[in-house]
Amino acid sequence: MKRKINVSKVLKGFDGEVMQVNTEKYDDKNLPILKDRTLQSTLITYMRMAHRIKMSDENRNVAYILGTLIGQATGQVTLTTEQYDVLKEIVDNGRARDQKNQEEDVFPIEISKQVKKMVDEAEIVEETIVEEKQAE
């Protein structure tokens, strides 16, 4: 069963305001340029951390494919069951090993729980099977 996720959704802080992320670019007054933190940018960070998350090599390969799919999406992304399961595993765990091989949260709770909820609410896409009629 496939799942569809709108990765353009914005994340909000505890105060209800849209969360911002630094683009590492600066305007003409040398002030940082901020953009809205989206589900897409947050999931990409999780995929970039996949090499530090305990999982099989096969699932790491799926995480790489997920990173590409999510990174190139413009709004909705449709995932296979396998891709969704790996994404869910990464988001549900929410932890990665640091340089000292100690596990730490990838994001603070304000972000991680919100992302988990969005992934859990992914829309199920009904697959229809088209039967071919043979010409008699």
FENKA-V401034 format. One record per pair of residues at least 12 apart in sequence whose C-alpha atoms are under 10 Angstrom apart, sorted by the first residue. I is the first residue (numbers start at 1). GAP is how many residues later the second one is. If there is no record, write none. Layout:
i & gap
I & GAP
I & GAP
This chain:
i & gap
1 & 78
1 & 79
1 & 80
1 & 81
1 & 83
1 & 123
1 & 124
1 & 125
1 & 126
2 & 76
2 & 77
2 & 78
2 & 79
2 & 80
2 & 81
2 & 82
2 & 120
2 & 121
2 & 122
2 & 123
2 & 124
2 & 125
3 & 74
3 & 75
3 & 76
3 & 77
3 & 78
3 & 80
3 & 81
3 & 116
3 & 118
3 & 119
3 & 120
3 & 121
3 & 122
3 & 123
4 & 72
4 & 73
4 & 74
4 & 75
4 & 76
4 & 80
4 & 115
4 & 117
4 & 118
4 & 119
4 & 120
4 & 121
5 & 34
5 & 35
5 & 65
5 & 70
5 & 71
5 & 72
5 & 73
5 & 74
5 & 79
5 & 113
5 & 114
5 & 115
5 & 116
5 & 117
5 & 118
5 & 119
6 & 32
6 & 33
6 & 34
6 & 64
6 & 67
6 & 68
6 & 69
6 & 70
6 & 71
6 & 72
6 & 112
6 & 113
6 & 116
6 & 117
7 & 31
7 & 32
7 & 33
7 & 34
7 & 35
7 & 36
7 & 63
7 & 64
7 & 66
7 & 67
7 & 68
7 & 69
7 & 70
7 & 111
7 & 112
8 & 28
8 & 29
8 & 30
8 & 31
8 & 32
8 & 33
8 & 62
8 & 65
8 & 66
8 & 67
8 & 68
8 & 69
9 & 27
9 & 28
9 & 29
9 & 30
9 & 31
9 & 66
9 & 67
9 & 106
9 & 109
10 & 26
10 & 27
10 & 28
10 & 29
10 & 30
10 & 31
10 & 32
10 & 105
11 & 25
11 & 26
11 & 27
11 & 28
11 & 31
11 & 99
11 & 100
11 & 103
11 & 104
11 & 107
12 & 24
12 & 25
12 & 26
12 & 98
12 & 99
12 & 102
13 & 97
13 & 98
13 & 101
14 & 96
14 & 97
18 & 17
18 & 18
18 & 19
18 & 20
19 & 15
19 & 16
19 & 17
19 & 18
19 & 19
19 & 92
20 & 13
20 & 14
20 & 15
20 & 16
20 & 17
20 & 18
21 & 12
21 & 13
21 & 14
21 & 15
21 & 16
21 & 17
21 & 20
21 & 21
22 & 12
22 & 13
22 & 14
22 & 15
23 & 12
23 & 13
37 & 74
38 & 77
39 & 31
39 & 72
39 & 75
39 & 76
39 & 79
39 & 80
40 & 27
40 & 30
40 & 31
40 & 32
40 & 33
40 & 34
40 & 35
40 & 36
40 & 37
40 & 75
41 & 29
41 & 30
42 & 64
42 & 65
42 & 69
42 & 70
42 & 73
43 & 23
43 & 24
43 & 27
43 & 28
43 & 44
43 & 47
43 & 48
43 & 72
43 & 76
44 & 19
44 & 20
44 & 22
44 & 23
44 & 24
44 & 25
44 & 26
44 & 27
45 & 22
45 & 61
45 & 62
46 & 17
46 & 21
46 & 41
46 & 44
46 & 45
46 & 48
46 & 49
46 & 50
46 & 60
46 & 61
47 & 13
47 & 15
47 & 16
47 & 17
47 & 18
47 & 19
47 & 20
47 & 21
47 & 23
47 & 24
47 & 40
47 & 43
47 & 44
48 & 15
48 & 16
48 & 19
49 & 14
49 & 41
49 & 45
49 & 46
49 & 47
49 & 48
49 & 49
49 & 57
50 & 12
50 & 13
50 & 14
50 & 17
50 & 40
50 & 45
50 & 46
50 & 47
51 & 12
51 & 13
51 & 45
51 & 46
52 & 43
52 & 44
52 & 45
52 & 46
52 & 47
52 & 49
52 & 51
53 & 36
53 & 37
53 & 40
53 & 41
53 & 42
53 & 43
53 & 44
53 & 45
53 & 50
53 & 53
54 & 36
54 & 39
54 & 41
54 & 42
54 & 43
54 & 49
55 & 31
55 & 34
55 & 35
58 & 28
59 & 23
59 & 24
59 & 26
59 & 27
59 & 28
59 & 30
59 & 31
60 & 26
61 & 25
62 & 20
62 & 21
62 & 22
62 & 23
62 & 24
62 & 25
63 & 20
63 & 21
63 & 23
63 & 24
63 & 27
65 & 18
66 & 13
66 & 17
66 & 18
66 & 20
66 & 21
67 & 20
78 & 44
78 & 45
78 & 46
78 & 47
79 & 43
79 & 45
79 & 46
80 & 45
81 & 43
84 & 35
84 & 36
84 & 38
87 & 29
87 & 32
88 & 28
88 & 31
88 & 32
89 & 27
90 & 26
91 & 15
91 & 21
91 & 22
91 & 24
91 & 25
91 & 26
91 & 28
91 & 29
92 & 20
92 & 21
92 & 23
92 & 24
92 & 25
92 & 27
92 & 28
93 & 12
93 & 13
93 & 19
93 & 23
94 & 12
94 & 13
94 & 14
94 & 15
94 & 18
94 & 19
94 & 21
94 & 22
95 & 12
95 & 17
